[in-house]
Every structure is written in structure tokens, then in C-alpha cells.
């Protein structure tokens, strides 16, 4: 398992946090996704043989937010 941390811009409420969390957990290989509204960050534990950092960020972007 690998752990990645990156910024998420555009979240304004707990619903946003749930949407980003769901998008990340929808990526194959993601074991754990923790999203913080206050810190504007996502921390993800994933299997690097099934997912990449680029795929995680793309999932966030597809959900309507900006992964940085």
C-alpha cells in the first residue's frame, strides 16, 4: 500500500467532503480516503499496482473539484 496527500480546492461544506471521498473510494485499489475541509487536503491509502496518483487526482477533478 502507498499513501498520497494532495490539496483539494473548491470544497465549501461537508457535502463536498462526502462527494470527494466517494469519488476517491470509487477508484479501484483505494483502501482509505480521508478528506479535510479545514485543511483542503485529501489523504489516500491505495494499491499502486491498481491506481496512480494521477488517477486519484482525475477522480477529484471529475467530481467537480480541483486536485492540486
C-alpha positions, 0 to 999 in steps of 0.5 A: 500500500502507498499513501498520497496527500494532495490539496483539494480546492473548491470544497465549501461544506461537508457535502463536498467532503462526502462527494470527494471521498466517494469519488476517491473510494470509487477508484479501484485499489483505494483502501482509505480516503480521508478528506479535510475541509479545514485543511483542503487536503485529501489523504489516500491509502491505495494499491499502486499496482491498481491506481496512480496518483494521477488517477486519484487526482482525475477522480477529484477533478471529475467530481467537480473539484480541483486536485492540486 
